[in-house]
Structures are given as structure tokens and as C-alpha cells.
Amino acid sequence: MIEELLPDTVVAVEAHGNDDAGHLPLLPQEEPLVARAVAKRRREFTVVRSCARRAMEKLGVPAQPVLKGERGAPVWPAGLTGSMTHCDGYCAAALVRTADLASLGIDAEPDGPLPEGVLSSVSLPAEAERLRRLAEERPGVHWDRLLFSAKESVYKAWFPLTGRWLDFTEADIEISVDPGDPRGGTLRAALLVPGPTVGGRRLSRFDGRWTARQGLVATAVTVPNA
């Protein structure tokens, strides 16, 4: 599901369901990070890191622990960049060589409405109006949840390049629907603050793709090197 949203140079590994069986155990260096976590949090933490290590192996990189850096961002082996996501019943990790992409972000969410009051805190007026029109034209997708997921993916792609926080209101996201796929399409995030410099140019936007199926909405944002 996530892999379909990403370029061929990216390796993505997914896990569906709530069964831990068949997944790689935590490495000793990772254990302290969830020593006091509840069972659900520990399971998701374990499974998503299992996905990440399998992705490393597919890229020909020895499996290594995925620790936490600043603001909890995952720390990847040298020469790799990536992103992880998990929600109830689904985990995924996506990795790519830094020679192929500067950064990427993925996110998956249950395809249901956001809790009351959340949309107003994460969206700009223009975004909310576009969501209203999408909901009228194509009511089969929870567009508010999709926007939230897109904002998460944008942030995950942004942070490794800047080391700075990006507020929900600092990127204006426009969602487009593919003509041949009413449950998939593209997204464009206009950065409303100075963007990172990549390949000698300052970025003013991030681009990505989205899908809504199997009870989930998923988004992916990629940042090319040039």
C-alpha cells in the first residue's frame, strides 16, 4: 500500500494486523526506549522496527537498531534516510539511499473522521474550504483524516532536512484526485515558511501521493536531491 505511493528506489515493508508472530524482536539498544510502555505501544514499536530492519536488508545494509534522535525522529544508518508509521492494525517503514532521495515521509491513519475540534487546529481556512468541496464531490473518503495524514508526512520529510519544528499551519496542502482512481491521487504542500536548501536550491513546496483503501488513508512525501 505505502510502496505504491513511492518511487522504485524506495524499499517499503508493511505489516497488517495485530499479531506479533514472525516479526523480528527488538535489539538490546532499543529495549530501553519502551521499557515502561504499555503493551500496545510496545507491540507497535517492535513491529515497525522489524519492518525497518527488513527494509535495510532489502537495501543490502546490515540490520541495525533504530534509535531516537531529536524530537523522537528515527536515527538511520549512514547513507540511508527513511520514515516509519503505525496505527491500529498497520505498521510500515520506508527506506532509501540518500544518493537517491534527500528525504521522505510516510503516514497511515484509520479512514475515519478526525475527533471533533481537531480539523480546525490543524488546517488553514483555504484547506478547510477545499476539503468541504472534496467531501461534496467525493464523499467516500474522510478528507479531514487524509489532510491530517498529509501534514504528518510533510513534517516527517521536513524535519531531517531542517532539524526544526513545522507547525500544521505552516504548510498549505492541496489534495488532487487521480481521474482514473477516485481513492488515490497527489498532494502538494506549499511551504509558508522558508524551506530547506537541497541541491543548491531552496524548496518552496513538497510533493507526494495518497491512497484510501483497506480501511486506511496513507500518504507519502518524497524530496528529490535536485
Backbone as CSV, one residue per row, in Angstrom:
resi,resn,N_x,N_y,N_z,CA_x,CA_y,CA_z,C_x,C_y,C_z
1,MET,0.829,-1.206,0.000,0.000,0.000,0.000,0.868,1.263,0.000
2,ILE,1.772,1.377,0.975,2.677,2.525,1.022,3.634,2.486,-0.165
3,GLU,4.120,1.303,-0.506,5.114,1.178,-1.565,4.602,1.730,-2.889
4,GLU,3.296,1.595,-3.139,2.711,2.086,-4.385,2.768,3.602,-4.493
5,LEU,2.962,4.280,-3.372,2.993,5.737,-3.365,4.403,6.289,-3.538
6,LEU,5.397,5.404,-3.607,6.790,5.818,-3.550,7.548,5.451,-4.820
7,PRO,8.645,6.141,-5.117,9.462,5.785,-6.285,10.065,4.390,-6.134
8,ASP,10.511,3.831,-7.247,11.082,2.483,-7.249,12.363,2.381,-6.423
9,THR,13.036,3.497,-6.205,14.278,3.460,-5.432,14.039,3.244,-3.939
10,VAL,12.788,3.411,-3.494,12.445,3.265,-2.078,12.004,1.831,-1.807
11,VAL,12.479,1.286,-0.699,12.033,-0.032,-0.235,11.076,0.176,0.928
12,ALA,9.882,-0.389,0.822,8.891,-0.290,1.891,8.506,-1.685,2.358
13,VAL,8.358,-1.853,3.663,7.916,-3.115,4.258,6.742,-2.815,5.178
14,GLU,5.664,-3.579,5.032,4.433,-3.348,5.782,4.087,-4.558,6.645
15,ALA,3.291,-4.320,7.662,2.737,-5.392,8.489,1.282,-5.061,8.776
16,HIS,0.395,-5.988,8.440,-1.030,-5.804,8.684,-1.466,-6.673,9.852
17,GLY,-2.449,-6.214,10.596,-2.981,-7.000,11.697,-2.289,-6.694,13.010
18,ASN,-2.733,-7.359,14.058,-2.218,-7.103,15.405,-1.449,-8.281,15.980
19,ASP,-0.946,-9.149,15.107,-0.217,-10.324,15.547,1.288,-10.054,15.470
20,ASP,1.998,-10.306,16.553,3.445,-10.096,16.572,4.217,-11.216,15.886
21,ALA,3.562,-12.347,15.633,4.259,-13.538,15.158,5.008,-13.251,13.856
22,GLY,6.217,-13.765,13.771,7.004,-13.645,12.545,7.816,-12.377,12.441
23,HIS,7.678,-11.471,13.394,8.433,-10.220,13.331,9.711,-10.315,14.145
24,LEU,10.713,-9.560,13.725,11.996,-9.582,14.408,11.866,-8.947,15.790
25,PRO,12.526,-9.514,16.803,12.449,-8.920,18.144,13.247,-7.632,18.214
26,LEU,13.008,-6.866,19.259,13.796,-5.658,19.484,15.253,-6.019,19.730
27,LEU,16.150,-5.129,19.323,17.555,-5.270,19.644,17.809,-4.698,21.050
28,PRO,18.869,-5.136,21.715,19.109,-4.665,23.092,19.149,-3.147,23.225
29,GLN,19.693,-2.461,22.224,19.788,-0.996,22.311,18.412,-0.336,22.242
30,GLU,17.419,-1.037,21.677,16.075,-0.467,21.541,15.205,-0.710,22.769
31,GLU,15.529,-1.740,23.522,14.696,-2.116,24.667,14.447,-0.966,25.642
32,PRO,15.466,-0.163,26.009,15.206,0.914,26.984,14.190,1.947,26.501
33,LEU,14.004,2.062,25.190,13.102,3.075,24.659,11.643,2.764,24.964
34,VAL,11.331,1.506,25.227,9.941,1.122,25.531,9.855,0.341,26.836
35,ALA,10.825,0.549,27.719,10.863,-0.216,28.967,9.603,-0.006,29.806
36,ARG,9.015,1.171,29.725,7.834,1.470,30.549,6.566,1.601,29.708
37,ALA,6.638,1.202,28.458,5.486,1.370,27.565,4.413,0.323,27.835
38,VAL,3.174,0.694,27.548,2.068,-0.267,27.648,2.207,-1.276,26.513
39,ALA,1.473,-2.390,26.621,1.639,-3.499,25.682,1.390,-3.077,24.236
40,LYS,0.350,-2.267,23.977,0.024,-1.860,22.610,1.163,-1.029,22.014
41,ARG,1.654,-0.083,22.781,2.753,0.764,22.303,3.996,-0.073,22.040
42,ARG,4.286,-1.014,22.934,5.466,-1.854,22.756,5.334,-2.707,21.494
43,ARG,4.135,-3.248,21.248,3.936,-4.083,20.068,4.170,-3.265,18.802
44,GLU,3.564,-2.072,18.705,3.731,-1.243,17.515,5.192,-0.833,17.327
45,PHE,5.851,-0.485,18.406,7.261,-0.097,18.359,8.107,-1.254,17.826
46,THR,7.805,-2.453,18.303,8.569,-3.634,17.885,8.329,-3.970,16.421
47,VAL,7.059,-3.979,16.018,6.719,-4.384,14.657,7.244,-3.382,13.638
48,VAL,7.126,-2.100,13.914,7.573,-1.115,12.930,9.096,-1.151,12.785
49,ARG,9.803,-1.459,13.845,11.259,-1.591,13.730,11.647,-2.891,13.044
50,SER,10.841,-3.899,13.196,11.053,-5.116,12.412,10.908,-4.806,10.925
51,CYS,9.897,-4.017,10.566,9.727,-3.601,9.169,10.955,-2.827,8.690
52,ALA,11.456,-1.935,9.542,12.614,-1.120,9.159,13.842,-1.995,8.921
53,ARG,14.072,-2.986,9.775,15.252,-3.833,9.598,15.123,-4.710,8.353
54,ARG,13.927,-5.150,8.054,13.733,-5.919,6.818,13.993,-5.032,5.597
55,ALA,13.615,-3.756,5.695,13.894,-2.825,4.596,15.397,-2.609,4.447
56,MET,16.108,-2.518,5.568,17.571,-2.395,5.490,18.163,-3.585,4.747
57,GLU,17.714,-4.772,5.096,18.244,-5.982,4.466,17.971,-5.982,2.961
58,LYS,16.801,-5.498,2.558,16.479,-5.436,1.128,17.387,-4.460,0.394
59,LEU,17.886,-3.454,1.110,18.813,-2.491,0.515,20.261,-2.957,0.619
60,GLY,20.466,-4.133,1.199,21.813,-4.657,1.333,22.587,-4.070,2.486
61,VAL,21.879,-3.517,3.469,22.507,-2.913,4.640,22.292,-3.823,5.842
62,PRO,23.322,-4.148,6.611,23.136,-4.993,7.798,22.090,-4.398,8.742
63,ALA,21.236,-5.249,9.276,20.189,-4.789,10.197,20.809,-4.129,11.422
64,GLN,20.308,-2.970,11.770,20.833,-2.184,12.880,19.685,-1.645,13.717
65,PRO,19.947,-1.286,14.969,18.884,-0.710,15.796,18.424,0.632,15.251
66,VAL,17.137,0.916,15.437,16.577,2.218,15.054,16.295,2.969,16.347
67,LEU,17.188,3.869,16.692,17.071,4.630,17.930,16.364,5.960,17.666
68,LYS,16.191,6.735,18.706,15.500,8.021,18.592,16.494,9.153,18.688
69,GLY,16.330,10.126,17.800,17.130,11.325,17.845,16.326,12.491,18.382
70,GLU,16.651,13.681,17.910,15.959,14.892,18.347,14.475,14.816,18.015
71,ARG,13.647,15.221,18.975,12.189,15.201,18.848,11.653,13.808,18.510
72,GLY,12.393,12.788,18.873,11.930,11.428,18.661,12.086,10.904,17.253
73,ALA,12.720,11.672,16.373,12.885,11.232,14.985,13.794,10.013,14.935
74,PRO,13.496,9.031,14.067,14.355,7.854,13.975,15.734,8.199,13.450
75,VAL,16.741,7.493,13.957,18.123,7.672,13.516,18.463,6.506,12.596
76,TRP,18.787,6.811,11.338,19.034,5.775,10.335,20.520,5.545,10.129
77,PRO,20.888,4.376,9.632,22.297,4.120,9.312,22.822,5.137,8.295
78,ALA,24.124,5.371,8.334,24.750,6.306,7.388,24.432,5.892,5.957
79,GLY,24.091,6.884,5.150,23.777,6.623,3.749,22.332,6.295,3.475
80,LEU,21.508,6.219,4.528,20.086,5.929,4.354,19.245,7.035,4.975
81,THR,18.049,7.206,4.439,17.037,8.029,5.082,15.719,7.288,4.963
82,GLY,14.779,7.621,5.825,13.535,6.862,5.793,12.477,7.442,6.696
83,SER,11.421,6.667,6.859,10.283,7.102,7.658,9.521,5.866,8.112
84,MET,8.828,5.991,9.241,8.009,4.898,9.768,6.638,5.425,10.151
85,THR,5.661,4.526,10.169,4.324,4.899,10.604,3.640,3.685,11.205
86,HIS,2.750,3.937,12.135,1.936,2.845,12.678,0.613,3.397,13.195
87,CYS,-0.415,2.614,13.017,-1.716,2.876,13.609,-2.306,1.513,13.930
88,ASP,-3.494,1.485,14.471,-4.080,0.223,14.904,-4.180,-0.755,13.741
89,GLY,-3.446,-1.864,13.825,-3.515,-2.909,12.817,-2.636,-2.718,11.607
90,TYR,-1.769,-1.703,11.627,-0.922,-1.460,10.455,0.374,-0.787,10.872
91,CYS,1.487,-1.293,10.353,2.800,-0.671,10.539,3.534,-0.687,9.207
92,ALA,4.368,0.300,8.975,5.164,0.329,7.745,6.422,1.147,7.962
93,ALA,7.468,0.752,7.238,8.716,1.511,7.205,9.156,1.628,5.763
94,ALA,9.709,2.780,5.396,10.203,3.017,4.042,11.619,3.574,4.148
95,LEU,12.535,2.981,3.387,13.934,3.400,3.417,14.453,3.592,1.999
96,VAL,15.404,4.506,1.873,16.015,4.791,0.577,17.439,5.267,0.810
97,ARG,18.278,5.070,-0.159,19.640,5.606,-0.068,19.605,7.123,-0.276
98,THR,20.427,7.829,0.478,20.448,9.292,0.365,20.972,9.738,-1.003
99,ALA,21.632,8.849,-1.715,22.048,9.180,-3.084,20.848,9.264,-4.015
100,ASP,19.727,8.645,-3.626,18.536,8.618,-4.476,17.464,9.627,-4.072
101,LEU,17.341,9.908,-2.783,16.384,10.906,-2.305,16.986,11.670,-1.140
102,ALA,16.631,12.936,-1.025,17.104,13.733,0.103,16.354,13.406,1.373
103,SER,15.055,13.118,1.248,14.238,12.836,2.423,12.908,12.240,1.977
104,LEU,12.212,11.617,2.917,10.863,11.132,2.635,10.080,11.060,3.936
105,GLY,8.755,11.055,3.799,7.872,10.913,4.955,6.672,10.082,4.578
106,ILE,6.273,9.158,5.463,5.074,8.356,5.227,4.182,8.427,6.452
107,ASP,2.887,8.242,6.226,1.947,8.207,7.343,0.717,7.411,6.939
108,ALA,0.169,6.648,7.872,-1.088,5.926,7.672,-1.995,6.184,8.866
109,GLU,-3.274,6.321,8.587,-4.273,6.610,9.610,-5.530,5.792,9.319
110,PRO,-6.327,5.486,10.338,-7.619,4.850,10.069,-8.497,5.769,9.235
111,ASP,-9.197,5.212,8.261,-10.051,6.013,7.371,-11.366,6.315,8.072
112,GLY,-11.281,7.213,9.045,-12.447,7.655,9.794,-12.318,9.130,10.086
113,PRO,-13.389,9.773,10.536,-13.325,11.220,10.790,-12.378,11.550,11.935
114,LEU,-11.777,12.733,11.853,-10.979,13.220,12.967,-11.883,13.508,14.169
115,PRO,-11.342,13.400,15.371,-12.133,13.800,16.545,-12.602,15.252,16.424
116,GLU,-13.704,15.527,17.024,-14.285,16.871,16.944,-13.281,17.921,17.427
117,GLY,-13.152,18.981,16.661,-12.292,20.097,17.032,-10.870,20.002,16.519
118,VAL,-10.454,18.823,16.030,-9.067,18.667,15.592,-8.826,19.371,14.259
119,LEU,-9.778,19.243,13.321,-9.568,19.828,11.999,-9.283,21.320,12.082
120,SER,-10.001,22.031,12.914,-9.809,23.483,12.995,-8.421,23.843,13.525
121,SER,-7.802,22.935,14.275,-6.486,23.229,14.838,-5.351,22.835,13.908
122,VAL,-5.628,22.023,12.893,-4.548,21.573,12.004,-4.674,22.112,10.585
123,SER,-5.768,22.776,10.269,-5.991,23.213,8.886,-6.051,24.727,8.773
124,LEU,-5.692,25.204,7.592,-5.859,26.603,7.227,-7.259,26.802,6.648
125,PRO,-7.792,28.019,6.657,-9.127,28.249,6.084,-9.245,27.770,4.635
126,ALA,-8.214,28.004,3.827,-8.265,27.569,2.432,-8.306,26.049,2.330
127,GLU,-7.564,25.375,3.193,-7.585,23.915,3.192,-8.958,23.394,3.583
128,ALA,-9.547,23.977,4.618,-10.862,23.533,5.073,-11.908,23.714,3.975
129,GLU,-11.811,24.784,3.220,-12.759,25.010,2.130,-12.560,23.980,1.023
130,ARG,-11.321,23.673,0.696,-11.077,22.645,-0.322,-11.578,21.283,0.142
131,LEU,-11.410,20.972,1.416,-11.918,19.706,1.950,-13.433,19.646,1.849
132,ARG,-14.085,20.763,2.116,-15.550,20.803,2.027,-16.008,20.466,0.621
133,ARG,-15.326,21.032,-0.381,-15.698,20.752,-1.759,-15.426,19.290,-2.125
134,LEU,-14.296,18.769,-1.669,-13.988,17.365,-1.942,-15.041,16.447,-1.321
135,ALA,-15.457,16.753,-0.109,-16.447,15.920,0.571,-17.781,15.939,-0.162
136,GLU,-18.126,17.071,-0.750,-19.379,17.158,-1.515,-19.283,16.364,-2.810
137,GLU,-18.111,16.453,-3.465,-17.952,15.796,-4.766,-17.641,14.312,-4.646
138,ARG,-16.895,13.944,-3.614,-16.437,12.557,-3.449,-16.544,12.172,-1.978
139,PRO,-17.749,11.784,-1.536,-17.975,11.530,-0.110,-17.397,10.218,0.412
140,GLY,-16.745,9.425,-0.422,-16.267,8.115,0.013,-14.984,8.115,0.818
141,VAL,-14.350,9.281,0.988,-13.079,9.370,1.713,-13.239,10.364,2.857
142,HIS,-12.631,10.080,3.999,-12.624,11.041,5.109,-11.477,12.022,4.856
143,TRP,-11.813,13.100,4.188,-10.794,14.043,3.722,-10.098,14.760,4.863
144,ASP,-10.796,14.951,5.980,-10.134,15.594,7.113,-9.005,14.723,7.647
145,ARG,-9.243,13.406,7.709,-8.204,12.492,8.174,-7.056,12.433,7.160
146,LEU,-7.387,12.491,5.888,-6.355,12.470,4.853,-5.471,13.707,4.945
147,LEU,-6.072,14.868,5.187,-5.271,16.080,5.344,-4.338,15.943,6.541
148,PHE,-4.847,15.416,7.643,-4.008,15.217,8.828,-2.827,14.311,8.495
149,SER,-3.088,13.214,7.788,-2.020,12.294,7.400,-1.001,12.998,6.513
150,ALA,-1.466,13.783,5.562,-0.554,14.507,4.675,0.336,15.466,5.464
151,LYS,-0.237,16.146,6.462,0.564,17.062,7.279,1.650,16.287,8.034
152,GLU,1.304,15.089,8.512,2.289,14.265,9.203,3.423,13.859,8.257
153,SER,3.077,13.444,7.046,4.109,13.048,6.083,5.004,14.222,5.713
154,VAL,4.416,15.381,5.544,5.210,16.579,5.223,6.202,16.864,6.352
155,TYR,5.728,16.792,7.585,6.630,17.062,8.710,7.769,16.039,8.766
156,LYS,7.434,14.764,8.545,8.463,13.724,8.608,9.518,13.905,7.516
157,ALA,9.121,14.433,6.366,10.094,14.721,5.312,10.868,16.005,5.605
158,TRP,10.229,16.954,6.259,10.818,18.256,6.563,11.899,18.170,7.636
159,PHE,11.620,17.465,8.726,12.476,17.547,9.903,13.918,17.079,9.660
160,PRO,14.158,15.963,8.959,15.546,15.559,8.734,16.360,16.576,7.939
161,LEU,15.698,17.405,7.167,16.387,18.400,6.341,16.645,19.704,7.081
162,THR,15.882,19.953,8.134,15.949,21.249,8.808,16.297,21.158,10.285
163,GLY,15.900,20.058,10.933,16.050,19.954,12.380,15.137,20.907,13.124
164,ARG,14.106,21.412,12.431,13.193,22.381,13.037,11.757,21.861,13.012
165,TRP,11.001,22.331,13.970,9.571,22.043,14.020,8.864,22.718,12.853
166,LEU,7.830,22.077,12.311,6.969,22.673,11.296,5.546,22.573,11.798
167,ASP,4.929,23.705,12.046,3.567,23.708,12.567,2.583,23.270,11.483
168,PHE,1.436,22.731,11.917,0.401,22.318,10.972,-0.007,23.460,10.048
169,THR,0.035,24.683,10.552,-0.421,25.832,9.759,0.677,26.435,8.902
170,GLU,1.857,25.814,8.868,2.971,26.363,8.097,3.168,25.666,6.756
171,ALA,2.210,24.832,6.392,2.205,24.214,5.061,0.760,24.163,4.577
172,ASP,0.526,24.664,3.391,-0.810,24.693,2.791,-0.896,23.536,1.796
173,ILE,-1.715,22.535,2.118,-1.746,21.305,1.334,-2.978,21.263,0.441
174,GLU,-2.722,21.013,-0.832,-3.799,20.840,-1.807,-3.811,19.388,-2.258
175,ILE,-4.966,18.747,-2.141,-5.136,17.337,-2.480,-5.854,17.233,-3.812
176,SER,-5.301,16.432,-4.721,-5.917,16.201,-6.025,-6.240,14.721,-6.175
177,VAL,-7.311,14.435,-6.928,-7.762,13.063,-7.146,-7.368,12.628,-8.547
178,ASP,-6.809,11.428,-8.671,-6.491,10.896,-9.994,-7.777,10.633,-10.766
179,PRO,-7.858,11.030,-12.025,-9.086,10.812,-12.808,-9.523,9.350,-12.859
180,GLY,-8.565,8.431,-12.911,-8.912,7.027,-13.027,-8.992,6.290,-11.708
181,ASP,-8.760,6.989,-10.597,-8.745,6.344,-9.281,-9.336,7.292,-8.250
182,PRO,-10.637,7.171,-7.955,-11.266,8.103,-7.019,-10.774,7.966,-5.588
183,ARG,-10.004,6.932,-5.310,-9.470,6.738,-3.955,-7.948,6.855,-3.927
184,GLY,-7.425,7.680,-4.814,-5.992,7.917,-4.838,-5.679,9.179,-5.613
185,GLY,-4.486,9.712,-5.397,-4.120,10.922,-6.128,-2.830,11.513,-5.614
186,THR,-2.683,12.813,-5.840,-1.459,13.519,-5.485,-1.738,14.573,-4.426
187,LEU,-0.680,15.061,-3.823,-0.801,16.175,-2.887,0.386,17.098,-3.085
188,ARG,0.140,18.354,-2.860,1.177,19.382,-2.973,1.113,20.268,-1.732
189,ALA,2.251,20.405,-1.068,2.325,21.207,0.147,3.157,22.451,-0.122
190,ALA,2.506,23.607,-0.142,3.220,24.871,-0.274,3.746,25.268,1.100
191,LEU,5.050,25.410,1.218,5.657,25.779,2.494,5.459,27.271,2.736
192,LEU,4.923,27.619,3.881,4.634,29.008,4.206,5.721,29.638,5.059
193,VAL,6.783,28.896,5.297,7.985,29.400,5.968,9.166,29.023,5.065
194,PRO,10.328,29.654,5.248,11.471,29.306,4.384,11.776,27.810,4.423
195,GLY,11.845,27.211,3.252,12.077,25.780,3.169,13.548,25.430,3.223
196,PRO,13.854,24.136,3.299,15.254,23.705,3.326,15.931,23.916,1.981
197,THR,17.243,23.996,2.000,18.021,24.072,0.767,18.510,22.677,0.420
198,VAL,18.150,22.208,-0.765,18.520,20.869,-1.227,19.095,21.003,-2.631
199,GLY,20.269,20.441,-2.855,20.890,20.521,-4.170,21.142,21.941,-4.633
200,GLY,21.406,22.833,-3.691,21.720,24.212,-4.036,20.513,25.095,-4.271
201,ARG,19.302,24.575,-4.077,18.110,25.415,-4.262,17.212,25.331,-3.045
202,ARG,16.581,26.463,-2.730,15.663,26.490,-1.598,14.293,25.996,-2.046
203,LEU,13.766,25.029,-1.322,12.478,24.442,-1.679,11.334,25.297,-1.160
204,SER,10.316,25.432,-1.980,9.118,26.161,-1.576,7.908,25.239,-1.443
205,ARG,8.072,23.975,-1.840,6.954,23.037,-1.720,7.481,21.612,-1.636
206,PHE,6.633,20.724,-1.112,6.859,19.284,-1.121,5.732,18.645,-1.919
207,ASP,6.037,17.542,-2.577,5.028,16.819,-3.354,4.909,15.385,-2.866
208,GLY,3.728,14.814,-3.062,3.525,13.440,-2.624,2.300,12.812,-3.258
209,ARG,1.956,11.635,-2.729,0.806,10.882,-3.214,-0.003,10.361,-2.033
210,TRP,-1.254,9.967,-2.313,-2.118,9.438,-1.265,-2.981,8.305,-1.805
211,THR,-3.483,7.489,-0.889,-4.442,6.449,-1.227,-5.365,6.245,-0.035
212,ALA,-6.548,5.730,-0.306,-7.517,5.420,0.751,-8.157,4.078,0.425
213,ARG,-7.753,3.039,1.145,-8.330,1.712,0.961,-7.942,0.824,2.132
214,GLN,-8.563,-0.344,2.181,-8.326,-1.300,3.262,-8.565,-0.682,4.633
215,GLY,-9.505,0.275,4.696,-9.819,0.905,5.972,-8.806,1.914,6.452
216,LEU,-7.874,2.314,5.551,-6.815,3.259,5.927,-6.732,4.382,4.916
217,VAL,-6.207,5.500,5.347,-5.703,6.517,4.434,-4.198,6.563,4.635
218,ALA,-3.461,6.668,3.529,-1.996,6.678,3.610,-1.462,7.753,2.702
219,THR,-0.381,8.389,3.131,0.248,9.445,2.360,1.763,9.232,2.350
220,ALA,2.400,9.731,1.316,3.857,9.667,1.222,4.361,10.915,0.526
221,VAL,5.413,11.500,1.075,6.048,12.691,0.514,7.516,12.362,0.264
222,THR,8.018,12.718,-0.909,9.430,12.497,-1.227,10.082,13.809,-1.642
223,VAL,11.334,13.958,-1.259,12.092,15.162,-1.594,13.305,14.740,-2.418
224,PRO,13.342,15.084,-3.717,14.489,14.705,-4.559,15.736,15.480,-4.162
225,ASN,16.871,14.988,-4.623,18.152,15.647,-4.303,18.375,16.914,-5.111
226,ALA,17.717,17.027,-6.247,17.924,18.208,-7.074,16.639,18.539,-7.820
